[in-house]
Amino acid sequence: MLVRAFVPAHITAFFVPVFHDDPLKAGSLGAGVNLDKGVNVFASVEEGSLERHVHIAFNGEPVGKKRAVISYSVADELVPEDFRGEVEIWQYFDFPNGYGFGNSAGGALGTALALSYTFGGTWLRAAQTAHKYEVLNRGGLGDVIAQLAGGIEVRVKAGGPGIGVVDNLFFEGYKVLVVPLGRLSTREVLDGDVVRTIEREGKEALEKLLLEPRPERMMTLARGFAERTGLLSGELLELAGEIDRVLRNPSSMIMLGRGLFALLREDEVEKAISLVSDLDLPYDVTGIHEGRPVVGRWVG
């Protein structure tokens, strides 16, 4: 049986990391947006061999446990111990790894959902398993629960699925411009001295957003957060200023990646595309994925 799971790419606008010895109580506060593009995970299961084998591939390329430790850990927990056969998992990413689109969480959650659909399980257990190994391996803190919520999300209580609380903003008519320029290590940022500033600025941004919960306000607060933490600076800040010239709402930095994103009204799409094309920048324009991820039997 071949099962497919789609998990939306997730961009964090601003955040507050919350650490805890119990991975299900660790997570993040903040806000972000889920995209119509993301991670497609296909799981194929065949019984009949003498041993239990799990194989994972990224964009068609087989990867070992060192490169995919989170997804392998998810599979090791959710494939029954007494299963004898071949489990093959293919993960296809619409955006590059390490650029701030939640690929690690998307791959883990998609793997968990596809395997749970195949072997039996629940959405909550699948999502908690993905979140747990994301936290334990420093892949991220809040992407799984955010991707589970969909839409433009606001994390109002930290923790994994079943513990953390996520709300959603109402929105209408927005597309998302993304300008992915490079990698930024989540691990290095969270291990650095900037964490205290992130905590202070992120809490203030969240409080202000909850007083005025609109997507436009989120973008203004995201930009302030990005600049005051020092994460958005130099050439990237200059580029954000260029993009802002054709938008009503400010653009901001993808957390955590070296790139920018913006919410576009329909009449801004053509102008934004023209600008980033003239600047010879990589870009994409996508819709916003509402609702939870999608999982089911793949028939072609």
C-alpha positions as CSV (number, residue, x, y, z in Angstrom):
1,M,0.0,0.0,0.0
2,L,1.2,3.5,-0.9
3,V,0.2,6.3,1.4
4,R,0.8,10.0,0.8
5,A,0.9,12.8,3.4
6,F,1.2,16.5,2.6
7,V,2.5,18.9,5.3
8,P,2.5,22.6,4.5
9,A,5.7,24.6,4.6
10,H,5.7,26.9,7.7
11,I,7.3,30.3,8.0
12,T,7.8,31.7,11.5
13,A,7.2,35.5,11.7
14,F,8.4,35.9,15.3
15,F,8.9,33.5,18.2
16,V,9.8,32.9,21.8
17,P,11.7,29.6,22.4
18,V,10.5,27.6,25.5
19,F,12.9,24.9,26.7
20,H,11.9,22.0,29.0
21,D,13.4,18.6,29.9
22,D,10.1,17.0,28.8
23,P,10.1,17.4,25.0
24,L,6.3,17.6,24.9
25,K,6.4,20.6,27.2
26,A,9.1,22.3,25.1
27,G,8.0,24.5,22.2
28,S,7.6,28.1,21.2
29,L,5.3,31.0,21.4
30,G,4.8,33.2,18.3
31,A,3.1,33.5,15.0
32,G,3.6,32.3,11.4
33,V,2.0,31.3,8.2
34,N,1.5,27.9,6.5
35,L,1.9,27.6,2.7
36,D,0.2,25.7,-0.1
37,K,3.6,24.2,-0.9
38,G,5.6,22.1,1.5
39,V,6.6,18.5,2.0
40,N,5.0,15.5,0.3
41,V,5.8,12.2,2.0
42,F,5.1,8.8,0.4
43,A,5.3,5.6,2.5
44,S,5.3,2.2,0.9
45,V,5.1,-0.9,3.1
46,E,5.7,-4.5,1.9
47,E,5.6,-7.5,4.2
48,G,7.4,-10.8,3.7
49,S,11.1,-10.3,4.5
50,L,12.9,-11.9,7.5
51,E,13.8,-8.6,9.0
52,R,12.4,-5.1,9.6
53,H,14.0,-2.5,7.2
54,V,13.3,1.2,7.0
55,H,14.7,3.3,4.1
56,I,14.3,7.1,3.7
57,A,15.0,9.2,0.7
58,F,15.1,13.0,0.2
59,N,13.9,14.2,-3.2
60,G,14.6,10.7,-4.6
61,E,18.1,10.4,-3.0
62,P,18.5,7.7,-0.3
63,V,19.8,9.1,2.9
64,G,21.3,7.4,6.0
65,K,20.3,7.9,9.6
66,K,22.9,10.6,10.1
67,R,21.2,12.9,7.6
68,A,17.7,12.0,8.5
69,V,17.9,11.2,12.2
70,I,14.6,12.8,13.1
71,S,12.5,11.0,10.5
72,Y,14.3,7.7,11.1
73,S,13.6,8.1,14.9
74,V,9.9,8.7,14.1
75,A,9.8,5.6,11.9
76,D,11.6,3.4,14.4
77,E,8.9,4.3,17.0
78,L,5.8,4.0,14.7
79,V,6.7,0.9,12.7
80,P,5.7,-2.0,14.9
81,E,8.6,-3.9,16.4
82,D,7.2,-7.3,15.2
83,F,6.8,-6.1,11.6
84,R,8.9,-8.0,9.1
85,G,9.2,-6.3,5.8
86,E,10.3,-3.2,3.9
87,V,9.3,0.3,4.7
88,E,10.3,2.9,2.2
89,I,9.7,6.6,2.8
90,W,10.2,9.2,0.1
91,Q,10.2,12.9,1.2
92,Y,9.9,15.6,-1.5
93,F,10.5,19.2,-0.5
94,D,9.2,22.2,-2.4
95,F,11.7,24.4,-0.7
96,P,15.4,23.9,0.1
97,N,16.4,22.4,3.5
98,G,17.7,24.8,6.1
99,Y,16.1,27.9,4.6
100,G,13.4,28.3,7.3
101,F,10.4,26.5,5.8
102,G,10.0,23.8,8.5
103,N,11.2,21.0,6.2
104,S,12.5,18.9,9.1
105,A,9.2,19.1,11.0
106,G,7.3,18.6,7.8
107,G,9.2,15.5,6.9
108,A,8.9,14.1,10.5
109,L,5.2,14.9,10.7
110,G,4.5,13.6,7.2
111,T,6.3,10.4,8.0
112,A,4.4,10.0,11.3
113,L,1.0,10.6,9.6
114,A,1.7,8.2,6.7
115,L,3.0,5.4,9.0
116,S,0.1,5.9,11.5
117,Y,-2.4,5.7,8.6
118,T,-0.7,2.5,7.4
119,F,-0.2,0.7,10.7
120,G,-2.9,2.3,12.8
121,G,-2.7,5.2,15.2
122,T,-4.1,8.7,15.9
123,W,-3.3,12.2,14.7
124,L,-2.3,13.2,18.2
125,R,0.1,10.4,18.7
126,A,1.7,10.9,15.3
127,A,2.1,14.6,15.8
128,Q,3.5,14.2,19.3
129,T,6.0,11.7,18.0
130,A,7.2,14.1,15.3
131,H,7.4,17.0,17.8
132,K,9.3,14.9,20.3
133,Y,12.1,14.0,18.0
134,E,12.2,17.5,16.5
135,V,12.9,18.8,20.0
136,L,15.3,16.1,21.0
137,N,17.4,16.6,17.9
138,R,17.2,20.4,17.9
139,G,15.4,20.5,14.6
140,G,12.9,23.0,15.8
141,L,10.5,23.8,18.6
142,G,7.1,25.0,17.2
143,D,6.8,24.0,13.6
144,V,5.0,20.7,14.1
145,I,2.1,22.2,16.1
146,A,2.0,25.2,13.8
147,Q,1.8,22.9,10.7
148,L,-1.0,20.9,12.4
149,A,-3.0,24.1,12.8
150,G,-2.6,25.5,9.3
151,G,-3.5,29.0,8.1
152,I,-2.0,32.0,9.8
153,E,-1.3,30.7,13.2
154,V,-0.6,32.1,16.7
155,R,1.1,29.9,19.3
156,V,-0.4,31.2,22.6
157,K,0.8,28.4,24.9
158,A,4.1,26.6,24.3
159,G,4.4,22.8,24.1
160,G,3.8,20.0,21.6
161,P,0.5,18.8,20.2
162,G,-2.0,18.1,23.0
163,I,-0.2,20.5,25.4
164,G,0.5,23.7,23.4
165,V,-2.3,25.9,22.3
166,V,-2.6,27.4,18.8
167,D,-5.1,30.0,17.6
168,N,-5.6,31.3,14.0
169,L,-6.0,34.7,12.5
170,F,-8.8,35.4,10.1
171,F,-7.6,36.5,6.7
172,E,-8.8,36.9,3.1
173,G,-7.2,37.3,-0.3
174,Y,-3.5,37.0,0.7
175,K,-0.8,35.3,-1.3
176,V,2.7,34.8,0.2
177,L,5.9,36.0,-1.5
178,V,9.0,34.1,-0.4
179,V,12.6,35.0,-1.3
180,P,14.8,32.1,-0.1
181,L,18.5,33.2,-0.2
182,G,20.4,30.8,2.1
183,R,20.6,28.7,5.2
184,L,20.6,29.7,8.8
185,S,21.2,27.1,11.5
186,T,18.4,26.9,14.1
187,R,20.8,25.2,16.4
188,E,23.4,27.9,16.3
189,V,20.8,30.7,16.8
190,L,19.2,28.9,19.8
191,D,22.6,28.2,21.3
192,G,23.7,31.8,20.9
193,D,23.6,34.9,23.1
194,V,20.8,36.5,21.1
195,V,18.2,34.1,22.7
196,R,17.6,36.6,25.6
197,T,16.8,39.4,23.1
198,I,14.6,37.0,21.1
199,E,12.7,36.1,24.2
200,R,12.1,39.7,25.2
201,E,11.1,40.9,21.8
202,G,9.1,37.8,20.9
203,K,6.9,38.1,24.1
204,E,6.3,41.8,23.4
205,A,5.3,41.1,19.8
206,L,2.9,38.3,20.8
207,E,1.2,40.5,23.4
208,K,0.7,43.3,20.9
209,L,-0.6,40.8,18.2
210,L,-3.2,39.4,20.7
211,L,-4.5,42.9,21.3
212,E,-4.8,43.6,17.6
213,P,-5.0,40.1,15.9
214,R,-4.8,40.9,12.2
215,P,-2.3,39.6,9.6
216,E,-1.3,43.2,8.8
217,R,-0.3,43.8,12.4
218,M,1.6,40.5,12.5
219,M,3.8,41.6,9.6
220,T,4.6,45.0,11.3
221,L,5.5,43.2,14.5
222,A,7.5,40.6,12.6
223,R,9.6,43.3,11.0
224,G,10.2,45.0,14.3
225,F,11.2,41.7,15.9
226,A,13.6,40.8,13.1
227,E,15.3,44.2,13.2
228,R,15.5,44.6,17.0
229,T,17.0,41.1,17.5
230,G,19.6,41.9,14.9
231,L,18.7,38.8,12.9
232,L,17.6,41.1,10.0
233,S,20.5,43.4,9.1
234,G,22.9,44.4,6.4
235,E,22.1,43.5,2.8
236,L,19.1,41.5,3.8
237,L,17.6,44.5,5.5
238,E,18.3,46.7,2.5
239,L,16.6,44.1,0.3
240,A,13.5,44.1,2.6
241,G,13.4,47.9,2.1
242,E,13.4,47.5,-1.6
243,I,10.5,45.0,-1.5
244,D,8.6,47.3,0.8
245,R,8.4,49.9,-1.9
246,V,5.7,48.0,-3.8
247,L,3.8,46.6,-0.8
248,R,1.2,47.9,1.7
249,N,2.5,45.8,4.5
250,P,6.2,45.4,5.4
251,S,8.1,42.3,4.4
252,S,10.1,40.5,7.1
253,M,12.7,37.8,7.6
254,I,12.0,34.1,7.5
255,M,12.7,32.6,10.9
256,L,15.1,30.9,10.8
257,G,16.6,31.2,7.4
258,R,18.4,33.7,5.3
259,G,15.4,34.9,3.3
260,L,12.4,37.2,3.3
261,F,8.6,36.8,3.0
262,A,5.6,39.1,2.6
263,L,1.8,39.0,2.4
264,L,0.6,40.1,-1.0
265,R,-2.8,41.4,-2.0
266,E,-3.9,40.4,-5.5
267,D,-3.0,43.7,-7.0
268,E,0.5,43.5,-5.5
269,V,1.5,40.2,-6.9
270,E,2.6,41.4,-10.4
271,K,4.5,44.3,-9.0
272,A,6.3,42.1,-6.4
273,I,7.2,39.5,-9.0
274,S,8.5,42.2,-11.4
275,L,10.7,43.7,-8.6
276,V,12.4,40.5,-7.4
277,S,12.8,39.4,-11.1
278,D,14.6,42.7,-11.9
279,L,16.8,42.1,-8.8
280,D,17.6,38.6,-10.1
281,L,16.4,37.0,-6.9
282,P,15.0,33.5,-6.4
283,Y,11.3,33.7,-5.4
284,D,8.0,31.9,-5.2
285,V,4.4,33.1,-4.7
286,T,2.1,30.6,-3.0
287,G,-1.3,30.5,-1.4
288,I,-1.9,29.9,2.3
289,H,-2.8,26.4,3.4
290,E,-5.8,26.4,5.6
291,G,-6.6,23.4,7.9
292,R,-4.5,20.5,8.9
293,P,-2.2,18.4,6.8
294,V,-3.6,15.8,4.3
295,V,-3.0,12.1,4.5
296,G,-4.5,9.1,2.7
297,R,-4.0,6.2,0.3
298,W,-2.3,7.3,-2.9
299,V,-3.9,6.1,-6.0
300,G,-2.0,7.9,-8.7
